[in-house]
Amino acid sequence: MTIAPTPDLIQRFSAIVGARHALLDPLDQAPYLTEWRDLYRGETPAVLRPGSVEEVSAILRLADETGTAIVPQGGNTGLVGGQIPVPGSGELVLSLERLNRVRAVDPAGNTITVDAGATLDAVQKAAEAAGRLFPLTLASQGSCRIGGNIATNAGGTAVLSYGNTRDLVLGLEVVLADGRVWNGLRGLRKDNAGYDLKQLFIGSEGTLGVITGAVLKLKPRPAEVAVAMAGMASAAGALRLLGRAQAAAGAGLTGFELMIGRGLQFAVRHLPGARSPFAGEHAWSVLLEISSGARDGAARAAMETTLAAALEAGEIDDAVLAESIGQAEAFWALRHGMSEVQKHEGGSIKHDVSVGVADVPAFLEEAIAAVEAAFPGCRPVPFGHMGDGNIHFNVSQPLGADKAAFLAEWDRMNDVVHAVVARFGGSVAAEHGVGRLKRDLIAATKSPVELDLMRRVKAALDPNGILNPGRVI
């Protein structure tokens, strides 16, 4: 049970980081208290911005001793409310933004060691400077921070080739709830000496410890990348195209993103300078990326072979292969802007779900029919990572509808979509995590054994419940 801190206690916390880095004024705190989708607005007595692991340790030690709730925050790009303090709760925000160093790069071992507050973009650029690739790719990479990526096990657009964030982490440094520091910053590829403790903290959303550093895997940089977009009449055609692309490129298929035609229309309408790559409109489109380690034309040849065969078989209706880096970036901008542009179309109810890859077309057909029947006039805008089965099944309000009234249907819409997900044996929290938004939903969908194990882990690592209380479980 946590308690709201007194003014004297706030001063004690402030002294740890220094007055300059303890934000007490609501105007200074504002950027830390609103999440990107504006679903949650927070309130806190203080935003603490430590500049070292030692300061993080001192903050948690004091918080554990006094029963003060701590909300860890990276770049504040999370989409399930886990990083926003609950109004009236007395929760303190612990921002990791000042812990932003790239500590070391090891090109020979293909590793990079970074502070948790380093932005994803900074990690990617440091890897590039060493002639390597850090493949995690997110639309928010300029502002999201690697500690938050790890804490939420972020996915992104390259999962089908490189895996989730979990697959890119070799070691972690974590400050525990009582202030002790676990230094697990080992870059070993093989280590079977006991429990793999880092896995407890990856995806735990700050409820078990505060990640302050990480050793990450690097990959060879592709020498050649081919990017194309294809238009088709159905998601079933996209699935067949996926099979062809995987057969032609294997692990070289580094992107396969599905978008409903309406979503592409939104992007062209609202993204500055955006243009459709197609002469006409298509019910669905796919963005494909094939990478090669040699500059020998293999990536382009695999792409051309894939698209030609799909066109001949009638699985796709049109295809456009990027002829320059600029055109490839423009294609990716359409996909990365898919979430942002929906704001311009009014209220949007969002779902981050996954099903088996082979089930994606049937899931989409059933889910679209279900929401259109339950909410006449609504505009489904599903898109996402078809190559790994993760679909962002978003639904925009009917034209001319009242935004607030539509968003008030959030829970009922969730029930409709998640019922379809359940019939396909899928997940209702594919890559964005649980946070506050899906906590009760997880409690209703996890088995009693799973919930018991999760609660036991939480009780063991955070017995006083100070870390992100009320999130996940």
C-alpha positions as CSV (number, residue, x, y, z in Angstrom):
1,M,0.0,0.0,0.0
2,T,1.6,3.3,-1.1
3,I,1.0,6.7,0.5
4,A,1.0,10.2,-0.9
5,P,4.3,11.9,-0.1
6,T,4.4,14.9,2.3
7,P,6.1,18.2,1.3
8,D,9.1,17.2,3.5
9,L,9.4,13.9,1.7
10,I,9.2,15.6,-1.7
11,Q,12.1,17.8,-0.6
12,R,14.1,14.6,0.3
13,F,13.5,13.2,-3.1
14,S,14.4,16.5,-4.7
15,A,17.7,16.7,-2.9
16,I,18.7,13.4,-4.5
17,V,18.6,14.8,-8.0
18,G,19.1,18.5,-7.2
19,A,16.4,21.2,-7.4
20,R,17.0,21.8,-11.1
21,H,16.0,18.2,-11.9
22,A,13.1,17.9,-9.6
23,L,10.2,19.4,-11.5
24,L,7.5,20.7,-9.1
25,D,5.8,23.3,-11.2
26,P,2.8,21.9,-13.2
27,L,3.9,23.8,-16.3
28,D,7.3,22.2,-16.2
29,Q,5.7,18.8,-15.5
30,A,3.2,19.0,-18.4
31,P,5.2,17.1,-21.1
32,Y,5.4,14.1,-18.7
33,L,1.7,14.0,-17.8
34,T,-0.1,13.5,-21.1
35,E,0.3,10.4,-23.3
36,W,0.3,10.6,-27.1
37,R,-3.3,9.5,-27.7
38,D,-4.6,11.8,-25.0
39,L,-6.4,9.0,-23.3
40,Y,-4.7,9.7,-20.0
41,R,-3.8,12.9,-18.3
42,G,-1.8,12.6,-15.1
43,E,-0.9,14.5,-12.0
44,T,2.2,14.2,-9.7
45,P,3.8,16.0,-6.8
46,A,7.2,15.8,-8.6
47,V,8.9,14.6,-11.8
48,L,12.4,13.4,-10.8
49,R,15.1,13.4,-13.5
50,P,18.1,11.4,-12.1
51,G,21.5,11.8,-13.9
52,S,23.1,8.6,-12.7
53,V,22.3,5.0,-11.7
54,E,23.3,5.9,-8.1
55,E,20.6,8.6,-8.1
56,V,18.0,6.1,-9.4
57,S,19.1,3.7,-6.6
58,A,18.8,6.4,-3.9
59,I,15.3,7.3,-5.2
60,L,14.0,3.8,-5.1
61,R,15.6,3.1,-1.7
62,L,13.8,6.1,-0.2
63,A,10.6,5.2,-2.0
64,D,10.6,1.7,-0.7
65,E,11.3,2.9,2.8
66,T,8.5,5.4,2.8
67,G,5.9,3.6,0.7
68,T,6.0,6.1,-2.2
69,A,4.8,5.0,-5.6
70,I,7.2,5.5,-8.5
71,V,6.2,5.6,-12.2
72,P,9.2,5.0,-14.4
73,Q,9.1,6.9,-17.7
74,G,11.2,6.8,-20.8
75,G,10.2,8.9,-23.9
76,N,6.5,9.0,-22.9
77,T,5.5,7.3,-26.1
78,G,3.7,4.4,-24.6
79,L,0.1,3.7,-25.8
80,V,-1.5,1.9,-22.8
81,G,-1.1,4.6,-20.1
82,G,1.5,2.8,-18.0
83,Q,3.9,5.8,-17.8
84,I,1.3,8.3,-16.7
85,P,0.8,9.0,-13.0
86,V,-2.8,8.6,-11.7
87,P,-4.3,11.9,-10.6
88,G,-4.6,12.2,-6.9
89,S,-2.4,9.1,-6.2
90,G,0.7,10.9,-5.2
91,E,2.8,8.8,-7.7
92,L,6.1,10.4,-8.5
93,V,7.4,10.3,-12.1
94,L,10.9,8.9,-12.5
95,S,12.2,10.1,-15.9
96,L,15.2,8.3,-17.4
97,E,15.8,10.9,-20.1
98,R,19.1,12.2,-18.6
99,L,20.6,8.7,-18.6
100,N,21.2,8.9,-22.3
101,R,24.8,7.8,-23.0
102,V,26.0,5.3,-25.5
103,R,28.5,3.6,-23.2
104,A,30.4,1.3,-25.6
105,V,30.2,-0.2,-29.1
106,D,31.9,-3.5,-29.9
107,P,31.8,-4.1,-33.7
108,A,33.8,-7.3,-33.4
109,G,31.3,-8.7,-30.9
110,N,28.3,-7.1,-32.5
111,T,27.1,-5.4,-29.3
112,I,26.3,-1.9,-28.1
113,T,26.0,-0.9,-24.4
114,V,23.7,2.0,-23.7
115,D,21.9,3.9,-21.0
116,A,18.2,3.3,-20.8
117,G,17.4,6.9,-21.6
118,A,19.2,6.8,-25.0
119,T,16.7,7.3,-27.8
120,L,16.2,4.5,-30.2
121,D,17.4,6.9,-33.0
122,A,20.6,7.6,-31.1
123,V,21.2,3.8,-30.7
124,Q,20.6,3.3,-34.4
125,K,23.0,6.1,-35.3
126,A,25.7,4.8,-33.0
127,A,25.4,1.4,-34.6
128,E,25.5,2.9,-38.1
129,A,28.7,4.8,-37.2
130,A,30.3,1.5,-36.4
131,G,29.2,-0.1,-39.6
132,R,26.5,-2.1,-37.9
133,L,22.7,-2.2,-37.7
134,F,20.4,-2.0,-34.6
135,P,17.3,-3.3,-36.3
136,L,14.5,-2.3,-34.0
137,T,12.3,0.1,-36.0
138,L,9.4,2.2,-34.7
139,A,7.5,5.2,-35.9
140,S,8.4,6.9,-32.6
141,Q,12.2,6.2,-32.8
142,G,13.2,9.8,-32.6
143,S,11.6,10.2,-29.1
144,C,11.1,6.7,-27.6
145,R,13.9,5.5,-25.3
146,I,15.6,2.2,-25.3
147,G,14.7,1.5,-21.7
148,G,11.0,1.9,-22.5
149,N,11.4,-0.3,-25.6
150,I,12.8,-3.0,-23.4
151,A,10.3,-2.6,-20.6
152,T,7.5,-3.0,-23.1
153,N,9.2,-5.5,-25.3
154,A,8.5,-3.3,-28.3
155,G,7.9,-4.9,-31.7
156,G,7.9,-2.7,-34.8
157,T,8.2,-3.3,-38.5
158,A,11.2,-5.7,-38.6
159,V,10.1,-8.4,-36.2
160,L,9.6,-11.1,-38.9
161,S,13.4,-11.0,-39.6
162,Y,15.0,-9.7,-36.4
163,G,12.5,-10.5,-33.6
164,N,11.0,-8.4,-30.9
165,T,13.1,-6.3,-28.5
166,R,13.5,-9.3,-26.3
167,D,15.5,-11.0,-29.1
168,L,17.9,-8.1,-29.3
169,V,18.9,-7.9,-25.6
170,L,22.0,-9.7,-24.2
171,G,22.2,-8.0,-20.8
172,L,20.6,-5.5,-18.5
173,E,21.4,-3.2,-15.6
174,V,18.4,-2.9,-13.3
175,V,17.7,-1.0,-10.1
176,L,15.4,-3.1,-7.9
177,A,12.6,-1.8,-5.8
178,D,14.7,-1.6,-2.7
179,G,17.4,0.4,-4.4
180,R,19.9,-2.5,-5.0
181,V,21.5,-2.5,-8.4
182,W,21.7,-5.8,-10.4
183,N,24.5,-5.5,-12.9
184,G,23.7,-8.0,-15.6
185,L,25.5,-6.1,-18.4
186,R,27.0,-9.2,-20.0
187,G,27.3,-9.5,-23.7
188,L,27.5,-13.3,-23.7
189,R,25.7,-15.1,-26.5
190,K,25.6,-18.3,-24.3
191,D,25.1,-18.3,-20.6
192,N,23.2,-21.2,-19.0
193,A,24.4,-20.5,-15.4
194,G,21.1,-20.4,-13.7
195,Y,17.9,-18.4,-14.3
196,D,18.0,-15.9,-17.2
197,L,17.0,-13.0,-14.9
198,K,16.9,-10.3,-17.6
199,Q,13.8,-12.0,-19.1
200,L,11.9,-11.0,-16.0
201,F,12.4,-7.3,-16.6
202,I,11.9,-7.3,-20.4
203,G,8.2,-6.6,-21.0
204,S,7.5,-6.0,-17.3
205,E,6.6,-2.4,-17.9
206,G,8.5,-1.0,-14.9
207,T,6.6,-3.1,-12.4
208,L,9.5,-5.3,-11.3
209,G,12.5,-2.9,-11.5
210,V,13.9,0.1,-13.3
211,I,16.1,-0.6,-16.3
212,T,19.0,1.7,-16.4
213,G,21.3,0.1,-19.0
214,A,21.4,-2.6,-21.6
215,V,23.8,-4.6,-23.8
216,L,22.1,-5.0,-27.2
217,K,22.8,-7.1,-30.2
218,L,23.9,-5.5,-33.5
219,K,23.5,-6.9,-36.9
220,P,25.4,-6.5,-40.2
221,R,24.2,-3.6,-42.2
222,P,22.4,-4.5,-45.4
223,A,24.4,-3.6,-48.5
224,E,21.3,-3.5,-50.6
225,V,17.6,-2.9,-49.8
226,A,14.7,-3.2,-52.2
227,V,11.3,-1.6,-51.2
228,A,8.0,-2.0,-53.1
229,M,4.3,-1.6,-52.6
230,A,1.7,-3.9,-54.0
231,G,-2.1,-3.4,-54.3
232,M,-4.6,-6.3,-54.0
233,A,-8.3,-7.1,-53.6
234,S,-8.1,-9.1,-50.4
235,A,-5.9,-9.8,-47.4
236,A,-5.9,-13.4,-48.6
237,G,-3.9,-12.2,-51.6
238,A,-1.5,-10.5,-49.2
239,L,-1.0,-13.8,-47.4
240,R,-0.1,-15.6,-50.6
241,L,2.3,-12.7,-51.5
242,L,4.0,-13.2,-48.1
243,G,4.6,-16.8,-48.9
244,R,6.1,-16.0,-52.2
245,A,8.4,-13.3,-50.7
246,Q,9.6,-15.6,-47.9
247,A,10.4,-18.3,-50.4
248,A,12.3,-15.8,-52.6
249,A,14.1,-13.9,-49.9
250,G,14.1,-16.1,-46.7
251,A,15.5,-14.1,-43.8
252,G,16.1,-11.2,-46.2
253,L,12.5,-10.3,-46.0
254,T,12.8,-7.5,-43.5
255,G,9.4,-5.8,-43.9
256,F,5.9,-6.9,-44.8
257,E,3.3,-4.4,-43.7
258,L,-0.4,-4.7,-44.5
259,M,-2.7,-1.7,-44.9
260,I,-6.4,-1.4,-45.7
261,G,-7.2,0.9,-48.6
262,R,-8.9,3.4,-46.3
263,G,-5.8,3.8,-44.2
264,L,-3.7,4.6,-47.3
265,Q,-6.3,7.1,-48.3
266,F,-6.1,8.7,-44.8
267,A,-2.3,8.9,-45.1
268,V,-2.3,10.5,-48.6
269,R,-5.0,13.0,-47.4
270,H,-3.2,14.1,-44.2
271,L,0.5,13.5,-44.4
272,P,2.3,16.5,-45.9
273,G,3.6,15.8,-49.3
274,A,2.3,12.2,-49.4
275,R,1.3,10.6,-52.6
276,S,-0.2,7.2,-53.4
277,P,2.2,5.0,-55.3
278,F,-0.7,3.6,-57.3
279,A,-2.6,5.0,-60.3
280,G,-5.9,3.5,-58.9
281,E,-7.3,2.4,-55.5
282,H,-7.0,-1.0,-54.0
283,A,-8.9,-2.7,-51.1
284,W,-5.6,-3.6,-49.5
285,S,-1.9,-2.8,-50.0
286,V,1.3,-4.3,-48.8
287,L,4.7,-2.6,-48.2
288,L,7.6,-5.1,-48.8
289,E,11.2,-4.7,-48.0
290,I,13.9,-7.2,-49.0
291,S,17.5,-6.8,-47.8
292,S,20.8,-8.4,-48.9
293,G,24.2,-8.5,-47.4
294,A,25.9,-8.0,-50.8
295,R,25.6,-5.2,-53.4
296,D,24.9,-7.7,-56.2
297,G,21.3,-7.0,-57.1
298,A,20.0,-10.0,-55.2
299,A,17.5,-8.0,-53.2
300,R,16.0,-6.3,-56.2
301,A,16.0,-9.6,-58.2
302,A,14.1,-11.4,-55.4
303,M,11.6,-8.5,-55.2
304,E,11.1,-8.5,-59.0
305,T,10.6,-12.3,-59.0
306,T,8.1,-12.2,-56.2
307,L,6.0,-9.4,-57.6
308,A,6.0,-10.8,-61.2
309,A,4.9,-14.2,-60.0
310,A,2.1,-12.7,-57.8
311,L,0.9,-10.5,-60.7
312,E,0.9,-13.4,-63.1
313,A,-1.1,-15.5,-60.6
314,G,-3.6,-12.8,-60.0
315,E,-2.8,-12.5,-56.3
316,I,-2.0,-8.8,-56.6
317,D,-3.4,-6.2,-59.0
318,D,-0.5,-3.7,-59.1
319,A,3.0,-3.2,-57.8
320,V,5.5,-0.3,-57.7
321,L,9.2,-0.9,-56.9
322,A,11.0,2.1,-55.4
323,E,13.7,3.4,-57.8
324,S,15.5,5.6,-55.2
325,I,16.2,5.9,-51.5
326,G,13.8,8.9,-51.4
327,Q,11.0,6.9,-53.0
328,A,11.6,4.0,-50.6
329,E,11.5,6.5,-47.6
330,A,8.2,7.9,-49.0
331,F,6.7,4.4,-49.1
332,W,7.7,3.8,-45.5
333,A,6.4,7.3,-44.5
334,L,2.9,6.2,-45.6
335,R,3.1,3.2,-43.3
336,H,4.7,4.9,-40.3
337,G,2.2,7.8,-40.5
338,M,-0.8,5.4,-40.3
339,S,-1.5,6.0,-36.6
340,E,-1.0,9.7,-36.7
341,V,-3.3,10.4,-39.7
342,Q,-6.3,8.8,-38.0
343,K,-6.4,11.8,-35.6
344,H,-7.6,13.9,-38.5
345,E,-10.6,11.7,-39.1
346,G,-12.1,12.1,-35.6
347,G,-12.3,9.5,-32.8
348,S,-10.4,6.3,-33.2
349,I,-10.8,3.2,-31.1
350,K,-7.7,1.1,-31.2
351,H,-6.8,-2.5,-30.7
352,D,-3.3,-4.0,-30.7
353,V,-3.9,-7.7,-31.4
354,S,-2.2,-10.8,-32.8
355,V,-3.4,-14.0,-34.4
356,G,-1.6,-16.8,-36.2
357,V,-0.1,-15.5,-39.5
358,A,-2.2,-17.9,-41.5
359,D,-5.4,-16.7,-39.7
360,V,-4.9,-13.0,-40.5
361,P,-7.2,-12.8,-43.6
362,A,-10.0,-14.7,-41.9
363,F,-9.6,-12.7,-38.7
364,L,-9.8,-9.4,-40.6
365,E,-12.9,-10.5,-42.6
366,E,-14.7,-11.5,-39.4
367,A,-13.6,-8.6,-37.3
368,I,-14.5,-6.0,-39.9
369,A,-17.9,-7.5,-40.4
370,A,-18.5,-7.7,-36.6
371,V,-17.7,-4.0,-35.9
372,E,-19.6,-2.8,-39.0
373,A,-22.7,-4.7,-37.8
374,A,-22.4,-3.4,-34.2
375,F,-21.5,0.2,-35.1
376,P,-23.1,1.2,-38.3
377,G,-21.1,3.7,-40.3
378,C,-17.9,3.1,-38.5
379,R,-14.7,2.9,-40.6
380,P,-12.3,0.1,-39.8
381,V,-8.7,0.9,-40.4
382,P,-6.7,-2.2,-39.7
383,F,-3.0,-2.2,-40.6
384,G,0.2,-3.7,-39.2
385,H,2.8,-6.4,-39.2
386,M,1.3,-9.2,-41.2
387,G,4.6,-11.1,-41.3
388,D,4.3,-11.7,-37.6
389,G,0.5,-11.7,-37.2
390,N,0.3,-8.4,-35.3
391,I,-2.6,-6.2,-36.5
392,H,-3.5,-2.8,-35.2
393,F,-7.2,-3.1,-35.6
394,N,-8.3,0.5,-35.3
395,V,-11.8,1.8,-36.0
396,S,-12.5,5.5,-36.9
397,Q,-15.8,7.1,-36.1
398,P,-18.5,7.4,-38.7
399,L,-18.4,10.5,-40.9
400,G,-20.2,13.4,-39.1
401,A,-20.4,11.5,-35.8
402,D,-19.8,13.0,-32.4
403,K,-16.3,12.1,-31.3
404,A,-16.9,11.9,-27.6
405,A,-20.0,9.7,-28.1
406,F,-18.0,7.4,-30.4
407,L,-15.1,7.1,-27.9
408,A,-17.6,6.4,-25.1
409,E,-18.1,3.1,-27.0
410,W,-14.5,2.0,-26.4
411,D,-15.3,-0.9,-24.1
412,R,-18.1,-2.2,-26.2
413,M,-16.0,-2.0,-29.3
414,N,-13.2,-3.8,-27.5
415,D,-15.7,-6.6,-26.5
416,V,-16.6,-7.1,-30.2
417,V,-13.1,-7.1,-31.5
418,H,-11.6,-9.1,-28.7
419,A,-14.3,-11.8,-29.0
420,V,-13.1,-12.4,-32.5
421,V,-9.5,-12.5,-31.4
422,A,-10.4,-15.1,-28.8
423,R,-12.1,-17.3,-31.4
424,F,-8.8,-17.3,-33.3
425,G,-6.7,-18.0,-30.1
426,G,-4.9,-14.7,-30.4
427,S,-3.6,-12.1,-28.0
428,V,-5.3,-8.8,-27.0
429,A,-1.9,-7.2,-26.2
430,A,0.5,-7.9,-29.0
431,E,3.2,-5.3,-28.8
432,H,2.0,-2.2,-26.9
433,G,1.8,-3.9,-23.5
434,V,-0.8,-3.8,-20.8
435,G,-0.3,-0.7,-18.7
436,R,-3.5,0.7,-17.3
437,L,-5.6,0.4,-20.4
438,K,-5.7,-3.4,-20.5
439,R,-5.0,-4.4,-16.9
440,D,-8.5,-5.6,-16.2
441,L,-8.7,-7.3,-19.6
442,I,-5.6,-9.3,-18.9
443,A,-7.0,-10.3,-15.5
444,A,-10.1,-11.6,-17.3
445,T,-8.2,-13.5,-20.1
446,K,-5.2,-15.0,-18.3
447,S,-5.6,-18.4,-16.6
448,P,-5.6,-18.5,-12.8
449,V,-2.2,-20.2,-12.9
450,E,-0.7,-17.5,-15.0
451,L,-2.1,-14.7,-12.8
452,D,-0.9,-16.5,-9.7
453,L,2.7,-16.8,-11.1
454,M,2.7,-13.1,-12.2
455,R,1.6,-12.0,-8.7
456,R,4.2,-14.2,-7.0
457,V,7.0,-12.6,-9.1
458,K,5.7,-9.1,-8.4
459,A,5.5,-9.8,-4.7
460,A,9.0,-11.3,-4.6
461,L,10.7,-8.3,-6.5
462,D,8.5,-5.5,-5.2
463,P,6.9,-6.6,-1.9
464,N,5.9,-3.1,-1.0
465,G,4.2,-2.4,-4.3
466,I,5.9,0.9,-5.1
467,L,6.8,0.2,-8.8
468,N,4.1,1.2,-11.2
469,P,1.2,0.1,-8.9
470,G,-2.0,-0.7,-10.7
471,R,-0.3,-1.5,-14.0
472,V,-0.2,-4.9,-15.7
473,I,-1.6,-6.8,-12.7
